[in-house]
Amino acid sequence: MARKVNKVEYQAKRNKILDVTYQLIVTKGFEQMSIQNILDQLHISRGAFFHYFSSKQQLLEALIERMLDDIEQQVSSLINSEHSATKKLQVFL
């Protein structure tokens, strides 16, 4: 029988991996960062990591997608605000 996945826990763990990845990219750079660095930071197994991401490339794609979603939300809320166009542009920049 297949194990049921708790979607909230799954997403929380996935986000934790993305958070650590972001910090490692900022401090080490993507090329110098290894999956082992992530495993060491989170104290998880290689198998656990590959449960969430199939490769380092997929991890980077997921991180970029999350960052773009965050930017989209920020811009969307700014566009829908009551500020003038000039103020919206100032806030955006």
Biopython code that builds the backbone (N, CA, C, O; Angstrom):
import numpy as np
from Bio.PDB.StructureBuilder import StructureBuilder

atoms = [
    (1, "MET", "N", (0.847, -1.184, 0.000)),
    (1, "MET", "CA", (0.000, 0.000, 0.000)),
    (1, "MET", "C", (0.888, 1.240, 0.000)),
    (1, "MET", "O", (1.853, 1.315, 0.760)),
    (2, "ALA", "N", (0.571, 2.192, -0.832)),
    (2, "ALA", "CA", (1.354, 3.413, -0.946)),
    (2, "ALA", "C", (1.164, 4.303, 0.278)),
    (2, "ALA", "O", (0.077, 4.404, 0.847)),
    (3, "ARG", "N", (2.257, 4.937, 0.655)),
    (3, "ARG", "CA", (2.211, 5.840, 1.802)),
    (3, "ARG", "C", (1.540, 7.150, 1.396)),
    (3, "ARG", "O", (1.804, 7.681, 0.317)),
    (4, "LYS", "N", (0.679, 7.663, 2.255)),
    (4, "LYS", "CA", (0.009, 8.936, 1.979)),
    (4, "LYS", "C", (0.925, 10.078, 2.379)),
    (4, "LYS", "O", (1.575, 10.038, 3.424)),
    (5, "VAL", "N", (0.964, 11.089, 1.534)),
    (5, "VAL", "CA", (1.824, 12.239, 1.773)),
    (5, "VAL", "C", (0.993, 13.372, 2.351)),
    (5, "VAL", "O", (-0.027, 13.761, 1.783)),
    (6, "ASN", "N", (1.438, 13.896, 3.482)),
    (6, "ASN", "CA", (0.808, 15.070, 4.074)),
    (6, "ASN", "C", (1.283, 16.275, 3.276)),
    (6, "ASN", "O", (2.460, 16.632, 3.339)),
    (7, "LYS", "N", (0.382, 16.907, 2.524)),
    (7, "LYS", "CA", (0.758, 17.998, 1.617)),
    (7, "LYS", "C", (1.378, 19.188, 2.347)),
    (7, "LYS", "O", (2.293, 19.826, 1.826)),
    (8, "VAL", "N", (0.892, 19.487, 3.534)),
    (8, "VAL", "CA", (1.421, 20.628, 4.296)),
    (8, "VAL", "C", (2.854, 20.341, 4.731)),
    (8, "VAL", "O", (3.734, 21.188, 4.577)),
    (9, "GLU", "N", (3.086, 19.153, 5.272)),
    (9, "GLU", "CA", (4.440, 18.787, 5.700)),
    (9, "GLU", "C", (5.390, 18.698, 4.508)),
    (9, "GLU", "O", (6.538, 19.135, 4.586)),
    (10, "TYR", "N", (4.903, 18.132, 3.407)),
    (10, "TYR", "CA", (5.710, 18.006, 2.203)),
    (10, "TYR", "C", (6.155, 19.381, 1.719)),
    (10, "TYR", "O", (7.332, 19.595, 1.427)),
    (11, "GLN", "N", (5.210, 20.307, 1.636)),
    (11, "GLN", "CA", (5.528, 21.653, 1.153)),
    (11, "GLN", "C", (6.452, 22.387, 2.125)),
    (11, "GLN", "O", (7.336, 23.128, 1.699)),
    (12, "ALA", "N", (6.253, 22.186, 3.415)),
    (12, "ALA", "CA", (7.107, 22.832, 4.418)),
    (12, "ALA", "C", (8.546, 22.348, 4.286)),
    (12, "ALA", "O", (9.475, 23.153, 4.332)),
    (13, "LYS", "N", (8.738, 21.049, 4.124)),
    (13, "LYS", "CA", (10.089, 20.488, 3.984)),
    (13, "LYS", "C", (10.725, 20.949, 2.670)),
    (13, "LYS", "O", (11.911, 21.274, 2.624)),
    (14, "ARG", "N", (9.935, 20.973, 1.624)),
    (14, "ARG", "CA", (10.423, 21.425, 0.318)),
    (14, "ARG", "C", (10.869, 22.888, 0.405)),
    (14, "ARG", "O", (11.918, 23.257, -0.122)),
    (15, "ASN", "N", (10.070, 23.707, 1.068)),
    (15, "ASN", "CA", (10.423, 25.120, 1.240)),
    (15, "ASN", "C", (11.693, 25.278, 2.071)),
    (15, "ASN", "O", (12.500, 26.170, 1.810)),
    (16, "LYS", "N", (11.868, 24.428, 3.058)),
    (16, "LYS", "CA", (13.074, 24.476, 3.886)),
    (16, "LYS", "C", (14.309, 24.188, 3.031)),
    (16, "LYS", "O", (15.339, 24.848, 3.170)),
    (17, "ILE", "N", (14.193, 23.201, 2.153)),
    (17, "ILE", "CA", (15.297, 22.887, 1.249)),
    (17, "ILE", "C", (15.586, 24.077, 0.332)),
    (17, "ILE", "O", (16.746, 24.409, 0.086)),
    (18, "LEU", "N", (14.536, 24.710, -0.167)),
    (18, "LEU", "CA", (14.713, 25.879, -1.040)),
    (18, "LEU", "C", (15.339, 27.046, -0.276)),
    (18, "LEU", "O", (16.180, 27.761, -0.821)),
    (19, "ASP", "N", (14.939, 27.241, 0.970)),
    (19, "ASP", "CA", (15.510, 28.320, 1.791)),
    (19, "ASP", "C", (17.010, 28.123, 1.990)),
    (19, "ASP", "O", (17.793, 29.060, 1.834)),
    (20, "VAL", "N", (17.403, 26.902, 2.335)),
    (20, "VAL", "CA", (18.818, 26.598, 2.553)),
    (20, "VAL", "C", (19.594, 26.743, 1.244)),
    (20, "VAL", "O", (20.713, 27.256, 1.225)),
    (21, "THR", "N", (18.991, 26.289, 0.170)),
    (21, "THR", "CA", (19.636, 26.415, -1.144)),
    (21, "THR", "C", (19.894, 27.868, -1.479)),
    (21, "THR", "O", (20.979, 28.221, -1.940)),
    (22, "TYR", "N", (18.903, 28.712, -1.248)),
    (22, "TYR", "CA", (19.071, 30.142, -1.522)),
    (22, "TYR", "C", (20.248, 30.710, -0.721)),
    (22, "TYR", "O", (21.089, 31.424, -1.268)),
    (23, "GLN", "N", (20.302, 30.393, 0.554)),
    (23, "GLN", "CA", (21.385, 30.896, 1.403)),
    (23, "GLN", "C", (22.752, 30.390, 0.927)),
    (23, "GLN", "O", (23.729, 31.139, 0.931)),
    (24, "LEU", "N", (22.818, 29.144, 0.527)),
    (24, "LEU", "CA", (24.080, 28.592, 0.032)),
    (24, "LEU", "C", (24.492, 29.225, -1.288)),
    (24, "LEU", "O", (25.680, 29.448, -1.523)),
    (25, "ILE", "N", (23.529, 29.516, -2.148)),
    (25, "ILE", "CA", (23.849, 30.186, -3.411)),
    (25, "ILE", "C", (24.386, 31.581, -3.145)),
    (25, "ILE", "O", (25.330, 32.022, -3.800)),
    (26, "VAL", "N", (23.791, 32.276, -2.188)),
    (26, "VAL", "CA", (24.247, 33.623, -1.842)),
    (26, "VAL", "C", (25.676, 33.582, -1.292)),
    (26, "VAL", "O", (26.495, 34.436, -1.631)),
    (27, "THR", "N", (25.972, 32.601, -0.454)),
    (27, "THR", "CA", (27.287, 32.559, 0.199)),
    (27, "THR", "C", (28.360, 31.859, -0.622)),
    (27, "THR", "O", (29.522, 32.266, -0.589)),
    (28, "LYS", "N", (27.990, 30.804, -1.365)),
    (28, "LYS", "CA", (28.985, 30.009, -2.088)),
    (28, "LYS", "C", (28.914, 30.165, -3.599)),
    (28, "LYS", "O", (29.919, 30.019, -4.296)),
    (29, "GLY", "N", (27.719, 30.464, -4.101)),
    (29, "GLY", "CA", (27.492, 30.447, -5.533)),
    (29, "GLY", "C", (26.922, 29.099, -5.938)),
    (29, "GLY", "O", (27.171, 28.090, -5.278)),
    (30, "PHE", "N", (26.160, 29.081, -7.020)),
    (30, "PHE", "CA", (25.480, 27.853, -7.438)),
    (30, "PHE", "C", (26.463, 26.767, -7.829)),
    (30, "PHE", "O", (26.282, 25.607, -7.457)),
    (31, "GLU", "N", (27.491, 27.119, -8.568)),
    (31, "GLU", "CA", (28.446, 26.117, -9.044)),
    (31, "GLU", "C", (29.217, 25.473, -7.891)),
    (31, "GLU", "O", (29.504, 24.277, -7.935)),
    (32, "GLN", "N", (29.552, 26.246, -6.872)),
    (32, "GLN", "CA", (30.325, 25.710, -5.751)),
    (32, "GLN", "C", (29.457, 24.980, -4.723)),
    (32, "GLN", "O", (29.962, 24.178, -3.938)),
    (33, "MET", "N", (28.174, 25.256, -4.730)),
    (33, "MET", "CA", (27.261, 24.607, -3.794)),
    (33, "MET", "C", (27.030, 23.165, -4.241)),
    (33, "MET", "O", (26.854, 22.896, -5.429)),
    (34, "SER", "N", (27.032, 22.260, -3.299)),
    (34, "SER", "CA", (26.755, 20.859, -3.626)),
    (34, "SER", "C", (25.499, 20.398, -2.891)),
    (34, "SER", "O", (25.064, 21.010, -1.915)),
    (35, "ILE", "N", (24.947, 19.331, -3.377)),
    (35, "ILE", "CA", (23.800, 18.733, -2.700)),
    (35, "ILE", "C", (24.211, 18.326, -1.288)),
    (35, "ILE", "O", (23.414, 18.411, -0.354)),
    (36, "GLN", "N", (25.453, 17.884, -1.139)),
    (36, "GLN", "CA", (25.941, 17.491, 0.186)),
    (36, "GLN", "C", (25.898, 18.673, 1.157)),
    (36, "GLN", "O", (25.625, 18.482, 2.342)),
    (37, "ASN", "N", (26.164, 19.890, 0.676)),
    (37, "ASN", "CA", (26.060, 21.079, 1.527)),
    (37, "ASN", "C", (24.640, 21.220, 2.080)),
    (37, "ASN", "O", (24.449, 21.542, 3.253)),
    (38, "ILE", "N", (23.664, 20.978, 1.233)),
    (38, "ILE", "CA", (22.260, 21.076, 1.643)),
    (38, "ILE", "C", (21.939, 19.991, 2.669)),
    (38, "ILE", "O", (21.296, 20.248, 3.687)),
    (39, "LEU", "N", (22.399, 18.782, 2.380)),
    (39, "LEU", "CA", (22.152, 17.664, 3.298)),
    (39, "LEU", "C", (22.759, 17.940, 4.667)),
    (39, "LEU", "O", (22.140, 17.671, 5.696)),
    (40, "ASP", "N", (23.974, 18.478, 4.668)),
    (40, "ASP", "CA", (24.651, 18.791, 5.929)),
    (40, "ASP", "C", (23.909, 19.870, 6.715)),
    (40, "ASP", "O", (23.768, 19.764, 7.933)),
    (41, "GLN", "N", (23.438, 20.896, 6.031)),
    (41, "GLN", "CA", (22.722, 21.992, 6.696)),
    (41, "GLN", "C", (21.407, 21.516, 7.324)),
    (41, "GLN", "O", (21.044, 21.932, 8.424)),
    (42, "LEU", "N", (20.705, 20.640, 6.607)),
    (42, "LEU", "CA", (19.379, 20.204, 7.060)),
    (42, "LEU", "C", (19.388, 18.881, 7.819)),
    (42, "LEU", "O", (18.374, 18.479, 8.390)),
    (43, "HIS", "N", (20.531, 18.212, 7.822)),
    (43, "HIS", "CA", (20.632, 16.904, 8.484)),
    (43, "HIS", "C", (19.604, 15.929, 7.922)),
    (43, "HIS", "O", (18.874, 15.269, 8.663)),
    (44, "ILE", "N", (19.565, 15.856, 6.584)),
    (44, "ILE", "CA", (18.679, 14.912, 5.911)),
    (44, "ILE", "C", (19.514, 13.975, 5.044)),
    (44, "ILE", "O", (20.679, 14.244, 4.754)),
    (45, "SER", "N", (18.903, 12.887, 4.643)),
    (45, "SER", "CA", (19.598, 11.908, 3.807)),
    (45, "SER", "C", (19.505, 12.306, 2.335)),
    (45, "SER", "O", (18.671, 13.120, 1.939)),
    (46, "ARG", "N", (20.381, 11.708, 1.547)),
    (46, "ARG", "CA", (20.361, 11.937, 0.100)),
    (46, "ARG", "C", (19.014, 11.476, -0.474)),
    (46, "ARG", "O", (18.454, 12.137, -1.348)),
    (47, "GLY", "N", (18.505, 10.358, 0.012)),
    (47, "GLY", "CA", (17.210, 9.861, -0.447)),
    (47, "GLY", "C", (16.080, 10.823, -0.147)),
    (47, "GLY", "O", (15.173, 11.003, -0.960)),
    (48, "ALA", "N", (16.138, 11.445, 1.028)),
    (48, "ALA", "CA", (15.110, 12.430, 1.385)),
    (48, "ALA", "C", (15.164, 13.617, 0.423)),
    (48, "ALA", "O", (14.130, 14.114, -0.023)),
    (49, "PHE", "N", (16.379, 14.062, 0.113)),
    (49, "PHE", "CA", (16.515, 15.177, -0.832)),
    (49, "PHE", "C", (15.897, 14.815, -2.178)),
    (49, "PHE", "O", (15.127, 15.590, -2.745)),
    (50, "PHE", "N", (16.241, 13.629, -2.685)),
    (50, "PHE", "CA", (15.762, 13.229, -4.005)),
    (50, "PHE", "C", (14.278, 12.894, -4.014)),
    (50, "PHE", "O", (13.695, 12.716, -5.083)),
    (51, "HIS", "N", (13.662, 12.804, -2.852)),
    (51, "HIS", "CA", (12.208, 12.691, -2.771)),
    (51, "HIS", "C", (11.550, 13.997, -3.232)),
    (51, "HIS", "O", (10.446, 13.981, -3.775)),
    (52, "TYR", "N", (12.226, 15.116, -3.015)),
    (52, "TYR", "CA", (11.693, 16.431, -3.348)),
    (52, "TYR", "C", (12.196, 16.962, -4.687)),
    (52, "TYR", "O", (11.458, 17.639, -5.403)),
    (53, "PHE", "N", (13.438, 16.660, -5.027)),
    (53, "PHE", "CA", (14.047, 17.172, -6.257)),
    (53, "PHE", "C", (14.868, 16.067, -6.905)),
    (53, "PHE", "O", (15.611, 15.359, -6.226)),
    (54, "SER", "N", (14.733, 15.920, -8.216)),
    (54, "SER", "CA", (15.436, 14.836, -8.906)),
    (54, "SER", "C", (16.877, 15.192, -9.271)),
    (54, "SER", "O", (17.666, 14.312, -9.613)),
    (55, "SER", "N", (17.222, 16.485, -9.200)),
    (55, "SER", "CA", (18.576, 16.903, -9.560)),
    (55, "SER", "C", (18.846, 18.312, -9.027)),
    (55, "SER", "O", (17.941, 19.012, -8.573)),
    (56, "LYS", "N", (20.101, 18.698, -9.096)),
    (56, "LYS", "CA", (20.488, 20.051, -8.703)),
    (56, "LYS", "C", (19.849, 21.069, -9.650)),
    (56, "LYS", "O", (19.455, 22.156, -9.227)),
    (57, "GLN", "N", (19.751, 20.714, -10.917)),
    (57, "GLN", "CA", (19.124, 21.589, -11.908)),
    (57, "GLN", "C", (17.640, 21.803, -11.594)),
    (57, "GLN", "O", (17.140, 22.925, -11.681)),
    (58, "GLN", "N", (16.945, 20.738, -11.232)),
    (58, "GLN", "CA", (15.526, 20.870, -10.890)),
    (58, "GLN", "C", (15.354, 21.720, -9.628)),
    (58, "GLN", "O", (14.397, 22.484, -9.505)),
    (59, "LEU", "N", (16.284, 21.576, -8.706)),
    (59, "LEU", "CA", (16.271, 22.393, -7.488)),
    (59, "LEU", "C", (16.388, 23.871, -7.840)),
    (59, "LEU", "O", (15.645, 24.699, -7.312)),
    (60, "LEU", "N", (17.318, 24.201, -8.729)),
    (60, "LEU", "CA", (17.492, 25.592, -9.159)),
    (60, "LEU", "C", (16.234, 26.105, -9.852)),
    (60, "LEU", "O", (15.808, 27.233, -9.605)),
    (61, "GLU", "N", (15.645, 25.300, -10.703)),
    (61, "GLU", "CA", (14.418, 25.706, -11.398)),
    (61, "GLU", "C", (13.293, 25.983, -10.408)),
    (61, "GLU", "O", (12.550, 26.950, -10.570)),
    (62, "ALA", "N", (13.163, 25.145, -9.390)),
    (62, "ALA", "CA", (12.123, 25.339, -8.373)),
    (62, "ALA", "C", (12.379, 26.614, -7.578)),
    (62, "ALA", "O", (11.441, 27.335, -7.238)),
    (63, "LEU", "N", (13.642, 26.890, -7.283)),
    (63, "LEU", "CA", (13.986, 28.109, -6.545)),
    (63, "LEU", "C", (13.657, 29.343, -7.376)),
    (63, "LEU", "O", (13.088, 30.304, -6.857)),
    (64, "ILE", "N", (14.002, 29.327, -8.638)),
    (64, "ILE", "CA", (13.698, 30.458, -9.524)),
    (64, "ILE", "C", (12.196, 30.643, -9.651)),
    (64, "ILE", "O", (11.703, 31.770, -9.622)),
    (65, "GLU", "N", (11.465, 29.543, -9.791)),
    (65, "GLU", "CA", (10.007, 29.612, -9.898)),
    (65, "GLU", "C", (9.401, 30.236, -8.639)),
    (65, "GLU", "O", (8.496, 31.065, -8.726)),
    (66, "ARG", "N", (9.900, 29.838, -7.481)),
    (66, "ARG", "CA", (9.390, 30.405, -6.226)),
    (66, "ARG", "C", (9.701, 31.900, -6.138)),
    (66, "ARG", "O", (8.861, 32.685, -5.701)),
    (67, "MET", "N", (10.896, 32.287, -6.550)),
    (67, "MET", "CA", (11.269, 33.700, -6.520)),
    (67, "MET", "C", (10.392, 34.514, -7.469)),
    (67, "MET", "O", (9.967, 35.619, -7.130)),
    (68, "LEU", "N", (10.123, 33.975, -8.649)),
    (68, "LEU", "CA", (9.257, 34.670, -9.606)),
    (68, "LEU", "C", (7.834, 34.789, -9.078)),
    (68, "LEU", "O", (7.188, 35.819, -9.266)),
    (69, "ASP", "N", (7.342, 33.748, -8.420)),
    (69, "ASP", "CA", (6.005, 33.811, -7.813)),
    (69, "ASP", "C", (5.940, 34.900, -6.743)),
    (69, "ASP", "O", (4.954, 35.632, -6.661)),
    (70, "ASP", "N", (6.990, 35.007, -5.924)),
    (70, "ASP", "CA", (7.039, 36.042, -4.892)),
    (70, "ASP", "C", (7.021, 37.438, -5.518)),
    (70, "ASP", "O", (6.307, 38.324, -5.049)),
    (71, "ILE", "N", (7.803, 37.625, -6.569)),
    (71, "ILE", "CA", (7.845, 38.923, -7.255)),
    (71, "ILE", "C", (6.490, 39.236, -7.868)),
    (71, "ILE", "O", (6.010, 40.367, -7.781)),
    (72, "GLU", "N", (5.878, 38.242, -8.484)),
    (72, "GLU", "CA", (4.565, 38.435, -9.096)),
    (72, "GLU", "C", (3.530, 38.863, -8.060)),
    (72, "GLU", "O", (2.714, 39.745, -8.329)),
    (73, "GLN", "N", (3.555, 38.247, -6.876)),
    (73, "GLN", "CA", (2.614, 38.624, -5.816)),
    (73, "GLN", "C", (2.843, 40.060, -5.361)),
    (73, "GLN", "O", (1.890, 40.814, -5.162)),
    (74, "GLN", "N", (4.107, 40.433, -5.196)),
    (74, "GLN", "CA", (4.430, 41.791, -4.760)),
    (74, "GLN", "C", (3.980, 42.823, -5.785)),
    (74, "GLN", "O", (3.392, 43.844, -5.429)),
    (75, "VAL", "N", (4.256, 42.557, -7.051)),
    (75, "VAL", "CA", (3.877, 43.490, -8.108)),
    (75, "VAL", "C", (2.360, 43.559, -8.239)),
    (75, "VAL", "O", (1.796, 44.637, -8.429)),
    (76, "SER", "N", (1.710, 42.421, -8.137)),
    (76, "SER", "CA", (0.255, 42.389, -8.248)),
    (76, "SER", "C", (-0.408, 43.206, -7.136)),
    (76, "SER", "O", (-1.347, 43.960, -7.391)),
    (77, "SER", "N", (0.079, 43.054, -5.909)),
    (77, "SER", "CA", (-0.515, 43.825, -4.815)),
    (77, "SER", "C", (-0.222, 45.314, -4.975)),
    (77, "SER", "O", (-1.041, 46.154, -4.602)),
    (78, "LEU", "N", (0.928, 45.637, -5.522)),
    (78, "LEU", "CA", (1.260, 47.038, -5.774)),
    (78, "LEU", "C", (0.363, 47.626, -6.857)),
    (78, "LEU", "O", (-0.127, 48.747, -6.724)),
    (79, "ILE", "N", (0.153, 46.874, -7.917)),
    (79, "ILE", "CA", (-0.706, 47.343, -9.014)),
    (79, "ILE", "C", (-2.122, 47.585, -8.521)),
    (79, "ILE", "O", (-2.770, 48.546, -8.937)),
    (80, "ASN", "N", (-2.603, 46.726, -7.643)),
    (80, "ASN", "CA", (-3.972, 46.834, -7.146)),
    (80, "ASN", "C", (-4.117, 47.813, -5.988)),
    (80, "ASN", "O", (-5.218, 47.993, -5.468)),
    (81, "SER", "N", (-3.036, 48.438, -5.584)),
    (81, "SER", "CA", (-3.110, 49.391, -4.477)),
    (81, "SER", "C", (-3.737, 50.708, -4.935)),
    (81, "SER", "O", (-3.935, 50.944, -6.127)),
    (82, "GLU", "N", (-4.040, 51.546, -3.963)),
    (82, "GLU", "CA", (-4.685, 52.831, -4.224)),
    (82, "GLU", "C", (-3.689, 53.939, -4.563)),
    (82, "GLU", "O", (-4.096, 55.076, -4.805)),
    (83, "HIS", "N", (-2.401, 53.631, -4.583)),
    (83, "HIS", "CA", (-1.383, 54.640, -4.851)),
    (83, "HIS", "C", (-1.474, 55.164, -6.283)),
    (83, "HIS", "O", (-2.014, 54.511, -7.176)),
    (84, "SER", "N", (-0.931, 56.354, -6.466)),
    (84, "SER", "CA", (-0.857, 56.922, -7.813)),
    (84, "SER", "C", (0.165, 56.129, -8.624)),
    (84, "SER", "O", (0.955, 55.363, -8.072)),
    (85, "ALA", "N", (0.136, 56.324, -9.934)),
    (85, "ALA", "CA", (1.068, 55.621, -10.812)),
    (85, "ALA", "C", (2.515, 55.977, -10.461)),
    (85, "ALA", "O", (3.395, 55.116, -10.491)),
    (86, "THR", "N", (2.755, 57.233, -10.133)),
    (86, "THR", "CA", (4.103, 57.671, -9.771)),
    (86, "THR", "C", (4.563, 56.979, -8.491)),
    (86, "THR", "O", (5.695, 56.501, -8.410)),
    (87, "LYS", "N", (3.687, 56.927, -7.496)),
    (87, "LYS", "CA", (4.020, 56.284, -6.227)),
    (87, "LYS", "C", (4.250, 54.786, -6.439)),
    (87, "LYS", "O", (5.172, 54.218, -5.853)),
    (88, "LYS", "N", (3.434, 54.144, -7.261)),
    (88, "LYS", "CA", (3.605, 52.718, -7.558)),
    (88, "LYS", "C", (4.972, 52.461, -8.171)),
    (88, "LYS", "O", (5.649, 51.495, -7.818)),
    (89, "LEU", "N", (5.374, 53.328, -9.087)),
    (89, "LEU", "CA", (6.678, 53.179, -9.734)),
    (89, "LEU", "C", (7.808, 53.378, -8.731)),
    (89, "LEU", "O", (8.801, 52.651, -8.758)),
    (90, "GLN", "N", (7.660, 54.361, -7.847)),
    (90, "GLN", "CA", (8.681, 54.595, -6.819)),
    (90, "GLN", "C", (8.813, 53.395, -5.895)),
    (90, "GLN", "O", (9.924, 52.973, -5.573)),
    (91, "VAL", "N", (7.694, 52.851, -5.475)),
    (91, "VAL", "CA", (7.698, 51.689, -4.588)),
    (91, "VAL", "C", (8.313, 50.491, -5.298)),
    (91, "VAL", "O", (9.080, 49.737, -4.701)),
    (92, "PHE", "N", (7.981, 50.318, -6.554)),
    (92, "PHE", "CA", (8.502, 49.183, -7.335)),
    (92, "PHE", "C", (10.023, 49.265, -7.458)),
    (92, "PHE", "O", (10.727, 48.270, -7.288)),
    (93, "LEU", "N", (10.511, 50.458, -7.755)),
    (93, "LEU", "CA", (11.955, 50.623, -7.932)),
    (93, "LEU", "C", (12.652, 50.660, -6.600)),
    (93, "LEU", "O", (13.874, 50.793, -6.546)),
]
sb = StructureBuilder()
sb.init_structure("model")
sb.init_model(0)
sb.init_chain("A")
sb.init_seg("    ")
for serial, (resi, resn, name, xyz) in enumerate(atoms, 1):
    if name == "N":
        sb.init_residue(resn, " ", resi, " ")
    sb.init_atom(name, np.array(xyz, "f"), 0.0, 1.0, " ", f" {name:<3s}", serial, name[0])
structure = sb.get_structure()
